Amino acid sequence: MKNKVFLGAIALVIAEAFFAGVGAIVKGLSDSLSESQMVFFRNFFALLFLGPWCLKQGTEAIYTQRIGLHLFRAATGLGGMYCFFYVLAQMPFTSAIMALKMAPFFIPIVAKVWLKERIQSKTVVAIMIGFVGVAFIINPQQGIEFNLLFIVLFCALLVATTKCTIRKLSDTEPAVRIVFYFICVSTLFSFPLMITDWQAINNHNWALLVLIGALAVCGQLLMTQAYHYASPVKIGLLGYSSVFFAAMIGYTFWDEPLTLGMLFGGILLIWAANVTIRQRWFI
């Protein structure tokens, strides 16, 4: 059991490193490519990596009777991706990654409204603490517009809804099938927007777009495997390791300092996440 928890922890940390890498490449490309292009090619190249393996497994690997729920999962996931890429382009990298970690606090709300799950008083308090943490991280005094803050919160809500949808799908659908349908639908529906917002892509940027797809697929599969080895209660907080990787990347490539507000807000965010996962005030 301990070995599985250790393997799950390692897999999740590596997955978060890959996700931080995806975010860094997206931010780096945001000056020369549109969000629509990056969203489409992120999914298209992910499909090229994962698709052949799924098809090789035969029709049983992709057969589903829950296409409606797959479409809804794709809609919320794709909407969250557009918001995520936009926020990355507009905010300092580390602040954007930290602020977008708000999703765990929306999950109990969505689960209460949609899945009829009970929400405890500790969770409500933790959600409020999480919002305070994000306020310190974003720091409206830095001139960040209210509209951008709204997009951050809306992105977190979409991600939370996506995770609740995956929870419902996982009753009958294996993880690879869920990922496969998501990238298929996302590739199809993001194509028209990409065409209407086309910008020239040089060879270097093509290579980076391929890398985004590869890192995204590896990250999703590793994260799925991590939670197969160990429950979110044991390793869930390691999902915040992407904040550490983001801080290192932001400092290295964009000279982003770690302010006291970001550190304090990050501590509040992680502590509040601990409360929502473990339902304890202290570890």
C-alpha positions in Angstrom: 0.0 0.0 0.0 2.8 2.4 0.9 4.5 1.7 -2.4 1.4 2.5 -4.3 0.9 5.8 -2.4 4.6 6.6 -3.2 4.1 5.8 -6.9 0.9 7.8 -7.0 2.7 10.8 -5.4 5.6 10.6 -7.9 3.2 10.3 -10.8 1.1 13.3 -9.7 4.2 15.5 -9.2 5.5 14.6 -12.7 2.1 15.3 -14.1 1.9 18.7 -12.5 5.4 19.5 -13.9 4.1 18.6 -17.4 1.1 20.9 -16.8 3.3 23.7 -15.7 5.4 23.2 -18.8 2.2 23.4 -21.0 1.3 26.7 -19.3 4.8 28.1 -19.8 4.8 27.2 -23.5 1.3 28.7 -24.0 2.4 31.9 -22.3 5.6 32.0 -24.4 3.6 31.6 -27.6 0.8 34.0 -26.7 2.7 37.0 -28.2 2.8 35.3 -31.7 -0.2 33.0 -31.8 -3.8 33.4 -30.9 -5.5 31.5 -28.1 -7.7 29.7 -30.7 -4.7 28.3 -32.5 -3.1 27.1 -29.3 -6.3 25.5 -28.0 -6.9 23.7 -31.3 -3.3 22.4 -31.8 -3.0 21.4 -28.1 -6.0 19.1 -28.7 -5.1 18.1 -32.3 -1.6 16.9 -31.4 -2.8 15.2 -28.3 -5.3 13.3 -30.5 -2.4 12.3 -32.8 -0.5 10.9 -29.8 -3.4 9.1 -28.1 -5.8 8.3 -31.0 -3.8 5.5 -32.7 -3.3 3.7 -29.3 -7.1 3.8 -28.6 -8.0 2.6 -32.1 -5.5 -0.2 -31.8 -7.4 -1.5 -28.8 -10.5 -2.0 -30.9 -14.1 -0.6 -30.7 -14.5 -1.7 -27.1 -12.0 0.9 -26.0 -14.0 3.8 -27.4 -17.6 2.4 -27.4 -19.9 4.4 -25.1 -23.6 4.8 -24.3 -23.1 8.1 -22.6 -22.2 10.4 -25.5 -24.3 13.3 -24.1 -22.3 13.4 -20.9 -19.0 13.1 -22.9 -20.2 16.2 -25.0 -21.0 18.1 -21.8 -17.6 17.2 -20.3 -15.9 18.4 -23.5 -17.9 21.7 -23.5 -16.9 22.6 -20.0 -13.4 21.4 -20.5 -12.9 23.3 -23.7 -14.4 26.5 -22.3 -12.1 26.2 -19.3 -9.1 25.7 -21.7 -9.9 28.9 -23.6 -10.2 30.9 -20.4 -7.0 29.3 -19.0 -5.0 30.2 -22.1 -6.4 33.8 -22.1 -5.5 34.3 -18.4 -2.0 32.9 -19.0 -1.5 35.5 -21.7 -2.8 38.4 -19.6 -1.3 37.7 -16.1 2.2 37.0 -14.7 2.8 33.3 -15.1 3.1 32.3 -11.4 0.1 34.4 -10.4 -2.0 32.9 -13.2 -1.2 29.3 -12.2 -1.8 30.0 -8.5 -5.1 31.8 -9.1 -6.4 29.0 -11.4 -6.0 26.6 -8.5 -9.4 27.8 -7.3 -11.2 24.9 -9.0 -11.2 22.6 -5.9 -13.3 25.2 -4.0 -16.0 25.2 -6.6 -16.2 21.4 -6.7 -18.3 21.1 -3.5 -20.7 23.8 -4.8 -21.2 22.1 -8.1 -21.5 18.7 -6.4 -24.1 20.1 -4.0 -26.2 21.6 -6.8 -25.8 18.9 -9.5 -24.8 15.7 -7.7 -26.9 16.5 -4.5 -23.9 15.8 -2.3 -23.8 17.3 1.2 -21.6 20.3 1.7 -20.2 20.7 5.3 -19.7 23.9 7.2 -15.9 23.5 7.2 -16.0 23.4 3.4 -18.0 26.6 3.2 -15.4 28.4 5.5 -12.5 26.9 3.5 -14.0 28.2 0.2 -14.2 31.7 1.7 -10.5 31.4 2.9 -9.6 30.2 -0.6 -11.2 33.3 -2.2 -9.2 35.5 0.2 -6.0 33.7 -0.8 -6.7 34.4 -4.5 -7.3 38.1 -3.7 -3.8 38.3 -2.2 -2.3 36.4 -5.2 -4.0 38.5 -7.9 -3.8 41.8 -5.9 -6.2 44.1 -7.7 -4.0 47.1 -6.8 -1.6 45.9 -9.5 -4.0 47.2 -12.1 -5.6 43.8 -13.1 -9.0 44.5 -14.5 -12.2 43.2 -12.9 -13.0 41.4 -16.1 -9.9 39.3 -15.8 -10.7 38.3 -12.3 -14.2 37.3 -13.5 -12.6 35.1 -16.2 -10.3 33.5 -13.6 -13.3 32.6 -11.4 -15.3 31.4 -14.4 -12.4 29.2 -15.5 -12.2 27.7 -12.1 -16.0 27.0 -12.1 -15.7 25.3 -15.5 -12.9 23.1 -14.3 -14.8 22.2 -11.2 -17.8 21.3 -13.4 -15.6 19.2 -15.6 -14.2 17.3 -12.7 -17.7 16.6 -11.4 -18.7 15.4 -14.9 -15.7 13.0 -14.9 -16.9 11.7 -11.5 -20.2 10.8 -13.1 -18.6 9.3 -16.2 -16.1 7.2 -14.3 -18.9 4.9 -13.1 -18.9 3.2 -16.5 -16.1 4.9 -18.5 -12.4 4.2 -18.2 -10.1 7.1 -18.0 -8.5 6.7 -21.4 -12.0 6.7 -23.1 -12.9 9.9 -21.3 -9.7 11.6 -22.4 -10.1 10.3 -26.0 -13.6 11.7 -26.4 -12.6 15.0 -24.8 -9.7 15.6 -27.2 -11.8 14.4 -30.2 -14.7 16.8 -29.5 -12.4 19.6 -28.5 -10.4 19.3 -31.8 -13.6 19.3 -33.9 -15.2 22.3 -32.2 -12.1 24.4 -31.8 -11.3 24.1 -35.5 -13.7 26.8 -36.9 -12.4 29.4 -34.3 -8.8 28.6 -35.2 -9.4 29.1 -38.9 -11.1 32.5 -38.3 -8.3 33.6 -36.1 -5.3 32.3 -38.1 -1.8 33.7 -37.7 1.3 32.5 -39.5 3.3 29.8 -37.6 7.0 29.4 -38.0 8.9 26.0 -37.6 10.0 26.8 -34.1 6.4 27.4 -33.0 5.2 24.3 -34.7 7.6 22.3 -32.6 6.4 23.9 -29.5 2.7 23.2 -30.4 3.6 19.5 -30.9 5.3 19.6 -27.5 2.2 21.0 -25.9 0.1 18.1 -27.2 2.7 15.5 -26.0 3.0 17.1 -22.5 -0.8 17.4 -22.1 -1.5 13.8 -22.9 1.4 12.5 -20.7 0.2 14.8 -17.9 -3.5 13.6 -18.1 -2.5 9.9 -18.2 -0.1 10.3 -15.3 -2.6 12.2 -13.3 -5.2 9.4 -13.9 -2.7 6.7 -13.0 -1.7 8.7 -9.8 -5.3 8.6 -8.6 -5.5 5.0 -9.5 -2.6 4.2 -7.1 -3.8 6.5 -4.3 -6.9 8.4 -3.2 -7.0 12.2 -3.5 -7.2 12.4 0.3 -3.6 11.0 0.5 -2.0 12.8 -2.4 -4.4 15.5 -3.6 -2.4 18.4 -2.2 0.5 17.4 -4.4 -1.6 18.9 -7.2 -0.3 22.2 -5.9 3.3 21.2 -6.8 2.6 22.9 -10.2 2.7 26.2 -8.3 6.3 25.5 -7.3 7.3 24.6 -10.8 5.5 27.7 -12.1 7.4 29.9 -9.6 10.7 28.5 -10.9 9.7 28.9 -14.5 8.4 32.4 -13.9 11.5 33.5 -12.2 13.8 31.9 -14.8 12.1 33.1 -18.0 10.1 36.2 -17.0 12.0 37.5 -14.0 8.9 37.3 -11.9 9.5 37.9 -8.2 7.7 36.0 -5.4 5.9 38.7 -3.4 4.8 38.4 0.2 1.2 38.7 -1.0 1.7 35.7 -3.4 3.3 33.6 -0.6 0.6 34.5 1.9 -2.1 33.9 -0.6 -0.6 30.6 -1.6 -0.4 29.4 2.0 -4.1 30.3 2.5 -5.0 28.5 -0.8 -3.2 25.3 0.1 -4.4 25.3 3.7 -8.0 25.8 2.5 -7.6 23.0 0.0 -6.4 20.7 2.8 -9.6 21.5 4.7 -11.8 20.7 1.7 -10.0 17.4 1.1 -9.5 16.2 4.6 -12.3 18.1 6.4 -9.8 19.0 9.2 -8.6 22.4 10.3 -5.0 21.1 10.8 -3.1 18.3 9.1 
